[in-house]
Amino acid sequence: MSLLEIKNLKLDFTSRKQSLRVVDGLSLSLAAGETLGLVGESGCGKSVSALSVARLLPEPPARYVDGEIRLDGEDVLQMPKARLRQLRGSLVSYVFQEPGASLNPVVRVGKQIREALQLHQPENSTEAEVVKLLKLVRIPAPEARVRDYPFQLSGGMQQRVMIAIALASRPKLLIADEPTTALDVTIQAQILELLQELKQRLGMSILLITHNLGIVAGMADRVAVMYAGQLVELGPASELVRRPLHPYTKALVASVPKLKASVTRLQTIPGVVPKPGSFPSGCRFAPRCPYAQPLCAQPPELVQVEPSRWVRCPLWQTATLQ
């Protein structure tokens, strides 16, 4: 049984005037001990899909129209509020981007970690356990750092504190939403290495959300690519990066800088992701796709094309995409 299973999730944002579909028929699974990368540009629906796993989106404006989200066998969308509060942190924890905006600036980091322990493991809510967690995420001199305020720490250290808070309850699933945003490349590498090490040590699963295929290529077991609220490609990370099947995935791979390549201009994807309510009636990537043909005016289905690969494009086998 999968630790996380999302089936045909349809999510709207509603107001008095209109209802906008932001996630349209998403189906994903995540096994115990697996790392799944969820990739796409800003506005593709990655973060709202991840927040839906623990129903962290306010309802309204969020409205779950259809589908299931099963976390360790339980349907999250049918849970009472009391059960939701129990699973948040104990079964699934989040690491958000921009830790400086997530940490309370007027509370010492040690106290913020202890609050997470008091909520989920009150018997272990001691300063010794806080120091142990800071050591776990490789913060130097943890005995002194417990008394620091967030502004006294660098961006990389703040992100490590966020990871320590997320791990305080020993969750089975860690959702990392752009955990390396605004960090320089050296610190990015350290954070990703830390997540890999913690995954192996604690035996947890990771859902890693990013817009950078270069990040997930060396960390994820599988990669799911989202565009305009839909899943457009899914497959093993190594195969997907080496041989992308969907034009959007192909464009994302091409836009990753190559260290050994001598180019004067980086490759980009023309245009922007359409906003909810303005999605094309056919293939949603067609207006930006250099391979688009008349048949792309019809909505493509997500189909399994190889034993472990799915793609939403009728042209995936044509010579133009090879």
DRENDO-1510 file (C-alpha; in Angstrom, 1 decimal, always signed):
<recs>
REC; n; res; u; v; w
REC; 1; MET; +0.0; +0.0; +0.0 .
REC; 2; SER; +1.2; +3.5; -0.9 .
REC; 3; LEU; +2.0; +5.9; +1.9 .
REC; 4; LEU; +0.3; +8.7; -0.1 .
REC; 5; GLU; -2.2; +8.2; -2.9 .
REC; 6; ILE; -4.0; +11.0; -4.7 .
REC; 7; LYS; -6.8; +10.0; -7.1 .
REC; 8; ASN; -8.4; +12.3; -9.6 .
REC; 9; LEU; -8.1; +15.4; -7.4 .
REC; 10; LYS; -10.0; +18.4; -8.6 .
REC; 11; LEU; -9.6; +21.6; -6.6 .
REC; 12; ASP; -11.3; +24.9; -7.2 .
REC; 13; PHE; -10.8; +28.4; -5.7 .
REC; 14; THR; -14.2; +30.0; -5.3 .
REC; 15; SER; -15.5; +33.5; -4.8 .
REC; 16; ARG; -19.0; +35.1; -5.0 .
REC; 17; LYS; -18.5; +35.7; -8.7 .
REC; 18; GLN; -16.7; +32.7; -10.1 .
REC; 19; SER; -15.1; +29.3; -9.4 .
REC; 20; LEU; -11.6; +28.6; -10.9 .
REC; 21; ARG; -10.2; +25.1; -11.3 .
REC; 22; VAL; -6.5; +25.2; -10.1 .
REC; 23; VAL; -5.9; +21.4; -9.9 .
REC; 24; ASP; -7.6; +19.3; -12.5 .
REC; 25; GLY; -7.7; +15.5; -12.2 .
REC; 26; LEU; -4.3; +15.0; -10.4 .
REC; 27; SER; -3.4; +11.4; -9.6 .
REC; 28; LEU; -0.1; +10.5; -7.8 .
REC; 29; SER; +1.2; +7.9; -5.5 .
REC; 30; LEU; +4.2; +7.9; -3.1 .
REC; 31; ALA; +5.6; +4.7; -1.6 .
REC; 32; ALA; +7.2; +4.4; +1.8 .
REC; 33; GLY; +10.9; +5.5; +1.7 .
REC; 34; GLU; +10.5; +7.0; -1.8 .
REC; 35; THR; +11.4; +10.5; -3.0 .
REC; 36; LEU; +9.0; +12.0; -5.5 .
REC; 37; GLY; +9.9; +15.2; -7.3 .
REC; 38; LEU; +6.9; +17.5; -8.3 .
REC; 39; VAL; +8.2; +19.9; -11.0 .
REC; 40; GLY; +6.8; +22.8; -12.9 .
REC; 41; GLU; +6.9; +26.6; -13.3 .
REC; 42; SER; +5.3; +28.9; -10.8 .
REC; 43; GLY; +1.5; +28.8; -11.2 .
REC; 44; CYS; +1.3; +25.2; -12.3 .
REC; 45; GLY; -0.4; +24.0; -9.2 .
REC; 46; LYS; +2.4; +22.2; -7.3 .
REC; 47; SER; +2.2; +24.0; -4.0 .
REC; 48; VAL; -1.6; +23.9; -3.7 .
REC; 49; SER; -1.5; +20.2; -4.5 .
REC; 50; ALA; +1.0; +19.7; -1.7 .
REC; 51; LEU; -1.0; +21.8; +0.8 .
REC; 52; SER; -4.0; +19.7; -0.1 .
REC; 53; VAL; -2.3; +16.6; +1.3 .
REC; 54; ALA; -3.0; +17.8; +4.9 .
REC; 55; ARG; -5.8; +20.1; +3.9 .
REC; 56; LEU; -3.9; +23.3; +4.8 .
REC; 57; LEU; -5.8; +25.4; +2.3 .
REC; 58; PRO; -8.6; +27.5; +3.9 .
REC; 59; GLU; -12.0; +26.3; +2.9 .
REC; 60; PRO; -13.4; +28.5; +1.4 .
REC; 61; PRO; -11.9; +29.8; -0.9 .
REC; 62; ALA; -10.6; +26.2; -1.6 .
REC; 63; ARG; -13.2; +23.6; -2.5 .
REC; 64; TYR; -12.4; +20.0; -3.1 .
REC; 65; VAL; -14.7; +19.1; -6.0 .
REC; 66; ASP; -13.7; +15.5; -6.6 .
REC; 67; GLY; -11.1; +12.8; -5.9 .
REC; 68; GLU; -9.4; +11.2; -2.9 .
REC; 69; ILE; -6.3; +11.9; -0.9 .
REC; 70; ARG; -5.3; +8.8; +1.1 .
REC; 71; LEU; -2.5; +9.2; +3.6 .
REC; 72; ASP; -1.4; +6.0; +5.2 .
REC; 73; GLY; -4.7; +4.5; +4.1 .
REC; 74; GLU; -7.0; +7.2; +5.5 .
REC; 75; ASP; -9.0; +9.6; +3.2 .
REC; 76; VAL; -7.9; +13.1; +4.2 .
REC; 77; LEU; -10.9; +14.7; +2.5 .
REC; 78; GLN; -13.3; +12.8; +4.7 .
REC; 79; MET; -11.5; +13.4; +8.0 .
REC; 80; PRO; -13.0; +15.4; +10.9 .
REC; 81; LYS; -11.0; +18.4; +12.0 .
REC; 82; ALA; -9.8; +16.7; +15.2 .
REC; 83; ARG; -8.2; +13.9; +13.2 .
REC; 84; LEU; -6.7; +16.4; +10.8 .
REC; 85; ARG; -4.9; +18.2; +13.6 .
REC; 86; GLN; -3.4; +14.9; +14.7 .
REC; 87; LEU; -2.0; +13.9; +11.4 .
REC; 88; ARG; -0.5; +17.4; +10.7 .
REC; 89; GLY; +3.0; +17.1; +12.0 .
REC; 90; SER; +2.7; +13.6; +13.3 .
REC; 91; LEU; +2.2; +11.8; +10.0 .
REC; 92; VAL; +3.1; +14.6; +7.5 .
REC; 93; SER; +5.3; +17.7; +8.0 .
REC; 94; TYR; +6.1; +20.6; +5.8 .
REC; 95; VAL; +9.3; +22.6; +5.0 .
REC; 96; PHE; +8.3; +25.8; +3.3 .
REC; 97; GLN; +10.3; +28.1; +1.1 .
REC; 98; GLU; +11.6; +31.4; +2.6 .
REC; 99; PRO; +12.2; +30.2; +6.2 .
REC; 100; GLY; +12.6; +33.8; +7.4 .
REC; 101; ALA; +8.9; +34.3; +6.7 .
REC; 102; SER; +7.8; +31.1; +8.4 .
REC; 103; LEU; +9.7; +31.4; +11.7 .
REC; 104; ASN; +8.5; +33.8; +14.4 .
REC; 105; PRO; +11.0; +36.6; +14.5 .
REC; 106; VAL; +10.4; +37.4; +18.2 .
REC; 107; VAL; +10.6; +33.8; +19.6 .
REC; 108; ARG; +13.9; +32.0; +20.1 .
REC; 109; VAL; +14.5; +29.1; +17.7 .
REC; 110; GLY; +14.8; +26.6; +20.6 .
REC; 111; LYS; +11.3; +27.5; +21.9 .
REC; 112; GLN; +9.8; +27.2; +18.4 .
REC; 113; ILE; +11.2; +23.7; +18.1 .
REC; 114; ARG; +10.0; +22.8; +21.6 .
REC; 115; GLU; +6.5; +23.9; +20.7 .
REC; 116; ALA; +6.4; +21.3; +18.0 .
REC; 117; LEU; +7.7; +18.7; +20.5 .
REC; 118; GLN; +5.1; +19.7; +23.1 .
REC; 119; LEU; +2.3; +19.2; +20.5 .
REC; 120; HIS; +3.3; +15.8; +19.1 .
REC; 121; GLN; +5.8; +14.3; +21.6 .
REC; 122; PRO; +5.2; +16.1; +25.0 .
REC; 123; GLU; +7.2; +13.5; +26.8 .
REC; 124; ASN; +10.3; +14.5; +24.8 .
REC; 125; SER; +9.8; +18.3; +25.0 .
REC; 126; THR; +13.1; +19.0; +26.7 .
REC; 127; GLU; +16.0; +21.2; +25.9 .
REC; 128; ALA; +18.2; +18.1; +25.4 .
REC; 129; GLU; +15.8; +16.9; +22.7 .
REC; 130; VAL; +15.9; +20.3; +21.0 .
REC; 131; VAL; +19.7; +20.3; +21.0 .
REC; 132; LYS; +19.5; +16.7; +19.6 .
REC; 133; LEU; +17.3; +17.9; +16.7 .
REC; 134; LEU; +19.7; +20.8; +16.0 .
REC; 135; LYS; +22.6; +18.4; +15.9 .
REC; 136; LEU; +20.6; +16.2; +13.6 .
REC; 137; VAL; +20.3; +19.0; +11.0 .
REC; 138; ARG; +24.0; +19.8; +11.4 .
REC; 139; ILE; +23.7; +23.2; +13.1 .
REC; 140; PRO; +27.0; +24.0; +14.8 .
REC; 141; ALA; +27.2; +24.8; +18.5 .
REC; 142; PRO; +23.5; +23.8; +19.0 .
REC; 143; GLU; +23.6; +24.4; +22.8 .
REC; 144; ALA; +24.2; +28.1; +22.0 .
REC; 145; ARG; +21.9; +28.3; +19.0 .
REC; 146; VAL; +18.8; +27.3; +21.0 .
REC; 147; ARG; +18.8; +30.8; +22.5 .
REC; 148; ASP; +19.2; +32.6; +19.1 .
REC; 149; TYR; +16.4; +34.5; +17.4 .
REC; 150; PRO; +15.9; +33.7; +13.7 .
REC; 151; PHE; +17.4; +37.0; +12.5 .
REC; 152; GLN; +20.7; +36.0; +14.1 .
REC; 153; LEU; +21.0; +33.0; +11.8 .
REC; 154; SER; +21.8; +32.9; +8.1 .
REC; 155; GLY; +19.3; +31.8; +5.5 .
REC; 156; GLY; +20.8; +28.3; +5.4 .
REC; 157; MET; +20.7; +27.9; +9.2 .
REC; 158; GLN; +17.1; +29.2; +9.3 .
REC; 159; GLN; +16.1; +26.5; +6.8 .
REC; 160; ARG; +17.8; +23.9; +9.0 .
REC; 161; VAL; +15.8; +25.1; +11.9 .
REC; 162; MET; +12.6; +24.7; +9.8 .
REC; 163; ILE; +13.7; +21.1; +9.0 .
REC; 164; ALA; +14.3; +20.4; +12.7 .
REC; 165; ILE; +10.8; +21.6; +13.5 .
REC; 166; ALA; +9.3; +19.4; +10.7 .
REC; 167; LEU; +11.2; +16.4; +12.1 .
REC; 168; ALA; +10.3; +16.9; +15.7 .
REC; 169; SER; +7.4; +14.6; +15.4 .
REC; 170; ARG; +9.2; +12.0; +13.3 .
REC; 171; PRO; +6.8; +12.1; +10.4 .
REC; 172; LYS; +6.4; +9.4; +7.8 .
REC; 173; LEU; +6.2; +12.0; +5.0 .
REC; 174; LEU; +8.1; +15.2; +4.6 .
REC; 175; ILE; +6.9; +17.7; +2.0 .
REC; 176; ALA; +9.6; +20.1; +1.0 .
REC; 177; ASP; +8.2; +23.1; -1.0 .
REC; 178; GLU; +11.0; +24.8; -2.8 .
REC; 179; PRO; +13.3; +24.3; +0.2 .
REC; 180; THR; +16.3; +25.9; -1.5 .
REC; 181; THR; +14.7; +29.1; -2.7 .
REC; 182; ALA; +16.8; +32.3; -2.1 .
REC; 183; LEU; +19.8; +30.2; -1.0 .
REC; 184; ASP; +23.1; +30.3; -2.9 .
REC; 185; VAL; +24.2; +27.2; -4.8 .
REC; 186; THR; +26.6; +26.0; -2.1 .
REC; 187; ILE; +23.9; +26.1; +0.6 .
REC; 188; GLN; +21.4; +24.6; -1.8 .
REC; 189; ALA; +23.6; +21.6; -2.2 .
REC; 190; GLN; +24.1; +21.3; +1.6 .
REC; 191; ILE; +20.3; +21.4; +2.2 .
REC; 192; LEU; +19.6; +18.8; -0.4 .
REC; 193; GLU; +22.3; +16.5; +0.9 .
REC; 194; LEU; +20.9; +16.9; +4.4 .
REC; 195; LEU; +17.4; +15.9; +3.3 .
REC; 196; GLN; +18.8; +12.8; +1.6 .
REC; 197; GLU; +20.8; +11.9; +4.7 .
REC; 198; LEU; +17.8; +12.4; +7.0 .
REC; 199; LYS; +15.5; +10.4; +4.6 .
REC; 200; GLN; +17.9; +7.4; +4.9 .
REC; 201; ARG; +18.4; +7.8; +8.6 .
REC; 202; LEU; +14.8; +8.2; +9.6 .
REC; 203; GLY; +13.2; +6.0; +6.9 .
REC; 204; MET; +10.7; +8.7; +5.7 .
REC; 205; SER; +9.3; +9.6; +2.3 .
REC; 206; ILE; +9.9; +13.0; +0.7 .
REC; 207; LEU; +7.7; +15.0; -1.7 .
REC; 208; LEU; +10.1; +17.5; -3.2 .
REC; 209; ILE; +8.5; +20.5; -4.9 .
REC; 210; THR; +10.7; +22.6; -7.3 .
REC; 211; HIS; +10.8; +24.3; -10.6 .
REC; 212; ASN; +14.3; +23.0; -11.3 .
REC; 213; LEU; +14.7; +19.6; -12.9 .
REC; 214; GLY; +18.4; +19.8; -12.2 .
REC; 215; ILE; +17.7; +19.6; -8.5 .
REC; 216; VAL; +15.5; +16.5; -8.6 .
REC; 217; ALA; +17.6; +14.6; -11.2 .
REC; 218; GLY; +20.1; +13.6; -8.5 .
REC; 219; MET; +17.7; +13.3; -5.6 .
REC; 220; ALA; +14.3; +11.9; -6.6 .
REC; 221; ASP; +13.4; +8.4; -7.4 .
REC; 222; ARG; +10.5; +9.5; -9.7 .
REC; 223; VAL; +9.5; +12.8; -11.1 .
REC; 224; ALA; +6.0; +14.2; -11.8 .
REC; 225; VAL; +5.7; +17.2; -14.1 .
REC; 226; MET; +2.7; +19.5; -13.7 .
REC; 227; TYR; +1.5; +22.2; -16.1 .
REC; 228; ALA; -1.6; +24.4; -15.7 .
REC; 229; GLY; -3.1; +22.2; -13.0 .
REC; 230; GLN; -2.6; +18.9; -14.8 .
REC; 231; LEU; +0.0; +16.1; -14.6 .
REC; 232; VAL; +1.7; +16.0; -18.0 .
REC; 233; GLU; +4.5; +13.5; -17.4 .
REC; 234; LEU; +5.5; +10.9; -14.8 .
REC; 235; GLY; +8.4; +8.5; -14.7 .
REC; 236; PRO; +11.7; +7.5; -13.1 .
REC; 237; ALA; +13.9; +10.5; -12.5 .
REC; 238; SER; +16.9; +9.3; -14.5 .
REC; 239; GLU; +14.9; +8.3; -17.5 .
REC; 240; LEU; +12.7; +11.4; -17.5 .
REC; 241; VAL; +15.7; +13.7; -17.4 .
REC; 242; ARG; +17.7; +11.7; -20.0 .
REC; 243; ARG; +14.7; +11.2; -22.4 .
REC; 244; PRO; +11.8; +13.6; -21.8 .
REC; 245; LEU; +8.6; +12.6; -23.7 .
REC; 246; HIS; +6.4; +15.7; -23.3 .
REC; 247; PRO; +7.4; +19.0; -25.0 .
REC; 248; TYR; +7.1; +20.9; -21.7 .
REC; 249; THR; +9.4; +18.5; -19.9 .
REC; 250; LYS; +11.8; +18.7; -22.8 .
REC; 251; ALA; +11.8; +22.5; -22.5 .
REC; 252; LEU; +12.4; +22.3; -18.7 .
REC; 253; VAL; +15.3; +20.0; -19.2 .
REC; 254; ALA; +16.8; +22.2; -22.0 .
REC; 255; SER; +16.5; +25.3; -19.7 .
REC; 256; VAL; +18.8; +23.8; -17.0 .
REC; 257; PRO; +22.3; +25.3; -17.5 .
REC; 258; LYS; +25.0; +22.9; -18.6 .
REC; 259; LEU; +28.4; +23.3; -16.8 .
REC; 260; LYS; +30.4; +22.1; -19.8 .
REC; 261; ALA; +28.4; +23.8; -22.5 .
REC; 262; SER; +29.8; +27.0; -24.1 .
REC; 263; VAL; +26.6; +29.0; -24.8 .
REC; 264; THR; +26.1; +32.7; -24.8 .
REC; 265; ARG; +22.4; +32.6; -24.0 .
REC; 266; LEU; +20.3; +30.2; -21.9 .
REC; 267; GLN; +17.3; +28.5; -23.4 .
REC; 268; THR; +14.0; +29.7; -22.2 .
REC; 269; ILE; +10.3; +28.7; -22.6 .
REC; 270; PRO; +8.4; +31.5; -24.5 .
REC; 271; GLY; +5.2; +32.8; -23.0 .
REC; 272; VAL; +3.8; +32.2; -19.5 .
REC; 273; VAL; +1.7; +29.6; -17.7 .
REC; 274; PRO; -2.0; +30.5; -18.3 .
REC; 275; LYS; -4.0; +31.6; -15.3 .
REC; 276; PRO; -6.8; +29.5; -13.9 .
REC; 277; GLY; -10.0; +30.3; -15.8 .
REC; 278; SER; -7.9; +31.0; -18.9 .
REC; 279; PHE; -6.7; +27.5; -19.7 .
REC; 280; PRO; -6.8; +26.6; -23.4 .
REC; 281; SER; -9.6; +24.2; -24.4 .
REC; 282; GLY; -7.2; +21.7; -25.9 .
REC; 283; CYS; -3.7; +20.9; -24.9 .
REC; 284; ARG; -2.9; +23.6; -22.3 .
REC; 285; PHE; +0.8; +23.8; -23.4 .
REC; 286; ALA; -0.1; +24.1; -27.1 .
REC; 287; PRO; +0.2; +28.0; -27.2 .
REC; 288; ARG; +3.8; +27.7; -26.1 .
REC; 289; CYS; +4.7; +24.5; -27.8 .
REC; 290; PRO; +7.0; +24.6; -30.9 .
REC; 291; TYR; +5.6; +21.2; -31.9 .
REC; 292; ALA; +1.9; +22.0; -31.8 .
REC; 293; GLN; -0.3; +20.6; -34.5 .
REC; 294; PRO; -4.1; +20.9; -35.3 .
REC; 295; LEU; -4.8; +17.7; -33.3 .
REC; 296; CYS; -3.6; +19.6; -30.2 .
REC; 297; ALA; -6.9; +21.5; -30.2 .
REC; 298; GLN; -8.4; +18.4; -28.5 .
REC; 299; PRO; -7.7; +17.8; -24.8 .
REC; 300; PRO; -5.1; +15.0; -24.5 .
REC; 301; GLU; -5.4; +12.2; -22.0 .
REC; 302; LEU; -2.6; +11.1; -19.6 .
REC; 303; VAL; -1.7; +7.6; -21.0 .
REC; 304; GLN; +0.8; +5.0; -20.0 .
REC; 305; VAL; +3.3; +4.7; -22.8 .
REC; 306; GLU; +5.9; +2.5; -21.2 .
REC; 307; PRO; +5.9; +0.2; -18.1 .
REC; 308; SER; +6.8; +3.1; -15.7 .
REC; 309; ARG; +6.1; +6.2; -17.8 .
REC; 310; TRP; +3.0; +8.3; -18.4 .
REC; 311; VAL; +2.6; +11.3; -20.7 .
REC; 312; ARG; -0.1; +13.7; -21.8 .
REC; 313; CYS; +0.8; +14.3; -25.4 .
REC; 314; PRO; -0.4; +12.6; -28.6 .
REC; 315; LEU; +2.8; +13.6; -30.4 .
REC; 316; TRP; +5.2; +12.0; -27.9 .
REC; 317; GLN; +6.3; +9.3; -30.4 .
REC; 318; THR; +6.7; +11.6; -33.5 .
REC; 319; ALA; +10.1; +12.2; -34.9 .
REC; 320; THR; +9.9; +16.0; -34.2 .
REC; 321; LEU; +10.1; +15.3; -30.4 .
REC; 322; GLN; +12.9; +12.8; -30.6 .
</recs>
